[in-house]
Amino acid sequence: MSTGAIVAIVVGIIVILALVAVGARVAARRRNEERRLQAGELRKQARSRSLRADSVRASADEQVAAARRAQAEADERAAQARARRADAERRTEEADQLTESARDHHDRARALDPDASDSGQDEALAINERSD
């Protein structure tokens, strides 16, 4: 083989290596550009999802606050109902005591009154009718 042929082969190999290197750089740039575009799209989707998550979280917080307010109102109504019930029970007990006191007074009056009947049944019926 002649020196010219060897030089041509070496130059050809260098040219081919240079073309491969340039092709590899172009391919790498293209890959990097595609990755940048993909990363930008992923960032855009992430921002969109973050905004949606914030919106959902805010809605959930509003619902929790509304539920707490409703629970507080229900607790307040229950406390008022318990207070009214306790008051009604006290009044019922007071009425029972007053009725018993009235019966005692009628019994004493009947015992003292010479004209009253001894059974007291009429007076007891009248007291019961008034208490009902």
Protein Blocks (a to p, Z undefined) as FASTA:
>chain_A
ZZklmmmmmmmmmmmmmmmmmmmmmmmmmmmmmmmmmmmmmmmmmmmmmmmmmmmmmmmm
mmmmmmmmmmmmmmmmmmmmmmmmmmmmmmmmmmmmmmmmmmmmmmmmmmmmmkbcfklm
mmmmmmmmmmZZ
